[in-house]
Amino acid sequence: MRAFHRRAPFLFFNGNTFADIGRGLAALLFRELPPSRLKEVTSAVAHYIAGVLDREAMVAGVEELCHAAELVPGRRVKSLRGSLHGVITRVLDDGRVAVRPDGSSSEMISLPENLLPED
Protein backbone atom coordinates (compact mmCIF):
# COMPACT_ATOMS: atom_id res chain seq x y z
CA MET A 1 0.00 0.00 0.00
CA ARG A 2 2.85 2.36 0.80
CA ALA A 3 4.42 1.75 -2.60
CA PHE A 4 1.14 2.52 -4.35
CA HIS A 5 0.76 5.68 -2.29
CA ARG A 6 4.28 6.74 -3.30
CA ARG A 7 3.51 6.21 -6.99
CA ALA A 8 0.64 8.71 -6.69
CA PRO A 9 -1.70 7.04 -9.19
CA PHE A 10 -4.08 9.94 -8.90
CA LEU A 11 -3.95 13.42 -7.43
CA PHE A 12 -5.72 15.07 -4.49
CA PHE A 13 -3.53 13.73 -1.67
CA ASN A 14 -4.31 10.02 -1.87
CA GLY A 15 -2.42 9.12 1.34
CA ASN A 16 -5.58 8.89 3.42
CA THR A 17 -7.21 6.58 0.89
CA PHE A 18 -4.35 4.08 0.97
CA ALA A 19 -3.94 4.43 4.73
CA ASP A 20 -7.63 3.59 5.19
CA ILE A 21 -7.33 0.51 2.97
CA GLY A 22 -4.26 -0.60 4.94
CA ARG A 23 -6.10 0.03 8.21
CA GLY A 24 -8.90 -2.26 7.04
CA LEU A 25 -6.51 -5.00 5.97
CA ALA A 26 -4.63 -4.78 9.29
CA ALA A 27 -7.93 -5.00 11.19
CA LEU A 28 -8.65 -8.29 9.41
CA LEU A 29 -5.16 -9.68 9.96
CA PHE A 30 -5.03 -8.79 13.66
CA ARG A 31 -8.71 -9.27 14.54
CA GLU A 32 -7.87 -11.50 17.52
CA LEU A 33 -6.26 -8.61 19.43
CA PRO A 34 -8.26 -6.81 22.13
CA PRO A 35 -10.11 -3.76 20.70
CA SER A 36 -7.76 -1.14 22.12
CA ARG A 37 -4.66 -2.99 20.87
CA LEU A 38 -6.29 -3.52 17.47
CA LYS A 39 -6.88 0.21 17.18
CA GLU A 40 -3.22 0.89 17.95
CA VAL A 41 -1.97 -1.69 15.43
CA THR A 42 -4.20 -0.39 12.65
CA SER A 43 -3.12 3.16 13.43
CA ALA A 44 0.58 2.19 13.23
CA VAL A 45 0.01 0.48 9.87
CA ALA A 46 -1.90 3.48 8.50
CA HIS A 47 0.82 5.89 9.65
CA TYR A 48 3.46 3.74 7.95
CA ILE A 49 1.53 3.73 4.67
CA ALA A 50 1.05 7.51 4.83
CA GLY A 51 4.79 7.96 5.42
CA VAL A 52 4.63 9.23 9.00
CA LEU A 53 6.39 6.17 10.52
CA ASP A 54 9.41 4.38 9.14
CA ARG A 55 9.29 0.63 8.66
CA GLU A 56 11.37 -0.27 11.74
CA ALA A 57 9.16 1.77 14.08
CA MET A 58 5.99 0.29 12.62
CA VAL A 59 7.27 -3.29 12.85
CA ALA A 60 8.48 -2.77 16.43
CA GLY A 61 5.15 -1.30 17.45
CA VAL A 62 3.10 -4.07 15.86
CA GLU A 63 5.33 -6.78 17.37
CA GLU A 64 5.05 -5.23 20.82
CA LEU A 65 1.27 -4.99 20.58
CA CYS A 66 1.00 -8.57 19.36
CA HIS A 67 3.29 -9.70 22.19
CA ALA A 68 0.71 -8.24 24.56
CA ALA A 69 -1.83 -10.69 23.13
CA GLU A 70 0.24 -13.59 24.54
CA LEU A 71 -0.56 -12.50 28.08
CA VAL A 72 -3.42 -14.74 29.18
CA PRO A 73 -4.86 -15.66 32.59
CA GLY A 74 -2.66 -18.10 34.48
CA ARG A 75 0.57 -16.97 32.82
CA ARG A 76 3.45 -15.97 35.08
CA VAL A 77 4.85 -12.51 34.45
CA LYS A 78 7.36 -10.08 35.87
CA SER A 79 7.73 -6.31 35.68
CA LEU A 80 10.23 -4.82 33.25
CA ARG A 81 12.80 -4.31 35.99
CA GLY A 82 12.05 -7.68 37.56
CA SER A 83 10.99 -6.21 40.90
CA LEU A 84 7.51 -7.74 40.76
CA HIS A 85 6.59 -11.33 39.92
CA GLY A 86 3.08 -12.70 39.74
CA VAL A 87 0.29 -14.41 37.83
CA ILE A 88 -2.19 -12.86 35.42
CA THR A 89 -5.67 -13.32 36.85
CA ARG A 90 -7.70 -11.72 34.06
CA VAL A 91 -7.46 -9.60 30.93
CA LEU A 92 -9.71 -6.53 30.90
CA ASP A 93 -11.78 -5.51 27.87
CA ASP A 94 -9.52 -2.51 27.20
CA GLY A 95 -6.41 -4.71 26.96
CA ARG A 96 -4.99 -4.06 30.43
CA VAL A 97 -4.22 -7.06 32.62
CA ALA A 98 -4.86 -7.82 36.28
CA VAL A 99 -1.88 -9.41 38.02
CA ARG A 100 -1.79 -11.01 41.46
CA PRO A 101 1.73 -10.42 42.81
CA ASP A 102 3.42 -13.35 44.51
CA GLY A 103 2.59 -13.46 48.22
CA SER A 104 -0.44 -11.17 47.89
CA SER A 105 -4.18 -11.70 47.60
CA SER A 106 -4.80 -8.35 45.88
CA GLU A 107 -4.63 -7.52 42.18
CA MET A 108 -2.60 -4.93 40.36
CA ILE A 109 -3.82 -3.52 37.04
CA SER A 110 -1.10 -3.00 34.44
CA LEU A 111 -0.59 -2.24 30.79
CA PRO A 112 0.76 -5.30 28.95
CA GLU A 113 3.75 -3.28 27.73
CA ASN A 114 4.96 -3.10 31.34
CA LEU A 115 5.08 -6.87 31.79
CA LEU A 116 7.32 -9.63 30.52
CA PRO A 117 6.42 -13.32 30.50
CA GLU A 118 8.52 -15.45 32.81
CA ASP A 119 10.11 -18.42 31.08
ChimeraX attribute file (.defattr): number of C-alpha atoms within 10 A of each C-alpha:
attribute: neighborCount
match mode: 1-to-1
recipient: residues
	/A:1	18
	/A:2	17
	/A:3	10
	/A:4	12
	/A:5	19
	/A:6	14
	/A:7	9
	/A:8	12
	/A:9	8
	/A:10	8
	/A:11	7
	/A:12	6
	/A:13	9
	/A:14	15
	/A:15	20
	/A:16	14
	/A:17	15
	/A:18	19
	/A:19	24
	/A:20	19
	/A:21	14
	/A:22	23
	/A:23	22
	/A:24	14
	/A:25	15
	/A:26	19
	/A:27	19
	/A:28	12
	/A:29	12
	/A:30	16
	/A:31	12
	/A:32	12
	/A:33	18
	/A:34	19
	/A:35	14
	/A:36	13
	/A:37	22
	/A:38	23
	/A:39	15
	/A:40	14
	/A:41	25
	/A:42	23
	/A:43	20
	/A:44	26
	/A:45	28
	/A:46	28
	/A:47	21
	/A:48	21
	/A:49	28
	/A:50	23
	/A:51	15
	/A:52	12
	/A:53	15
	/A:54	13
	/A:55	14
	/A:56	10
	/A:57	12
	/A:58	20
	/A:59	16
	/A:60	12
	/A:61	16
	/A:62	21
	/A:63	13
	/A:64	15
	/A:65	21
	/A:66	18
	/A:67	14
	/A:68	23
	/A:69	16
	/A:70	12
	/A:71	22
	/A:72	14
	/A:73	14
	/A:74	13
	/A:75	16
	/A:76	21
	/A:77	23
	/A:78	19
	/A:79	17
	/A:80	12
	/A:81	9
	/A:82	11
	/A:83	7
	/A:84	14
	/A:85	19
	/A:86	22
	/A:87	21
	/A:88	24
	/A:89	19
	/A:90	18
	/A:91	19
	/A:92	12
	/A:93	10
	/A:94	11
	/A:95	20
	/A:96	19
	/A:97	23
	/A:98	21
	/A:99	26
	/A:100	22
	/A:101	19
	/A:102	12
	/A:103	8
	/A:104	8
	/A:105	7
	/A:106	10
	/A:107	16
	/A:108	12
	/A:109	15
	/A:110	17
	/A:111	12
	/A:112	22
	/A:113	13
	/A:114	12
	/A:115	21
	/A:116	18
	/A:117	19
	/A:118	13
	/A:119	6
